[in-house]
Amino acid sequence: MEELRRVSRGGCLISVPNEPFFMLSNFLGGKNVGSWGNDPEHLHRWTAGQFLSMVREYFEVERVLYPFPWVLAVCRR
């Protein structure tokens, strides 16, 4: 996040999968069924609150969007 803040000139858009909804949509769609929809390539499983709390440590969050199953933060330095 520090590097993203450093290289962004004015603002940025940051997004993550919204857990547990992302896992649920994977599971119901038949993806990663053996791991209950959990994507093995994802290193973190962010809830919207966890994600926004972390982003607010580095950016001013101007707007939050929730297109299923994502969380998007429109940010300003």
BELZI-V538763 format. One line per field, one symbol per residue. psi: psi as a letter, one per 20 degrees, with the letter a starting at -180 (. if undefined). A space follows every 50 residues. Layout:
psi=???
This chain:
psi=hghgggipggrrppqqpoqjhggghgghjjplhhkkipoiiphqnprggg ghgghihhroohqpqmpplrpppoqq.
